[in-house]
């Protein structure tokens, strides 16, 4: 007596017990995708442009630390 199992006989038991793909991967239709900010701008006209962050100035102790590290780095790589 034989039992017929669902699925292709070429795949064997892996098709019976394996995970099934439910989501299909698709390539985007357009070549240049919109950024999230641009998509938000399509629906809301009050979207503001992102401001670039300005680097902060170093305080006095940070400048001293930087100078000390530079001198140590110079001493490390000197040939004397």
C-alpha positions as CSV (number, residue, x, y, z in Angstrom):
1,X,0.0,0.0,0.0
2,X,1.4,3.4,-0.9
3,X,0.6,6.8,0.5
4,X,0.7,9.9,-1.8
5,X,2.1,13.0,-0.2
6,X,1.4,16.5,-1.5
7,X,4.3,18.2,-3.3
8,X,6.7,17.3,-6.0
9,X,8.4,13.9,-5.8
10,X,11.7,15.5,-6.9
11,X,12.0,17.6,-3.8
12,X,11.3,14.7,-1.4
13,X,10.7,15.4,2.2
14,X,12.3,18.8,2.1
15,X,9.2,20.2,0.4
16,X,6.9,18.6,2.9
17,X,8.7,19.8,6.1
18,X,10.6,22.8,4.8
19,X,9.7,26.4,5.2
20,X,7.6,28.0,2.6
21,X,8.3,31.4,1.2
22,X,5.3,33.7,1.6
23,X,6.9,36.9,0.6
24,X,8.3,37.4,-2.8
25,X,11.2,39.8,-3.4
26,X,10.6,42.3,-6.2
27,X,13.0,44.8,-7.7
28,X,12.0,48.5,-7.5
29,X,10.3,49.7,-10.6
30,X,11.9,53.1,-10.8
31,X,15.7,53.6,-11.1
32,X,16.0,56.4,-8.6
33,X,14.1,55.8,-5.3
34,X,12.7,58.6,-3.3
35,X,14.1,59.3,0.2
36,X,11.7,59.1,3.2
37,X,11.8,62.9,3.4
38,X,10.8,63.2,-0.3
39,X,7.9,60.8,0.2
40,X,6.7,62.7,3.2
41,X,6.9,65.9,1.1
42,X,4.5,64.4,-1.4
43,X,1.8,64.1,1.3
44,X,2.6,67.0,3.6
45,X,3.7,70.5,2.3
46,X,5.1,71.5,5.8
47,X,8.1,69.1,5.6
48,X,11.3,71.0,6.4
49,X,14.7,70.3,4.8
50,X,17.3,68.7,7.1
51,X,19.8,71.1,8.6
52,X,23.4,70.1,8.4
53,X,25.1,69.8,11.8
54,X,27.9,72.2,12.5
55,X,30.9,70.8,14.3
56,X,31.3,72.2,17.7
57,X,34.4,74.1,18.7
58,X,36.8,72.4,21.1
59,X,37.1,73.8,24.6
60,X,40.5,74.5,26.2
61,X,41.0,71.1,27.9
62,X,40.2,69.3,24.7
63,X,42.7,71.4,22.7
64,X,45.4,70.6,25.4
65,X,44.5,66.9,25.1
66,X,44.8,67.0,21.4
67,X,48.2,68.8,21.5
68,X,49.4,66.2,24.0
69,X,48.3,63.3,21.8
70,X,50.0,64.9,18.8
71,X,53.3,65.2,20.7
72,X,53.0,61.6,21.9
73,X,52.3,60.5,18.4
74,X,55.3,62.4,17.1
75,X,57.5,60.8,19.8
76,X,56.3,57.4,18.9
77,X,57.1,57.7,15.2
78,X,60.4,59.7,15.6
79,X,63.6,57.9,14.5
80,X,65.7,59.1,17.4
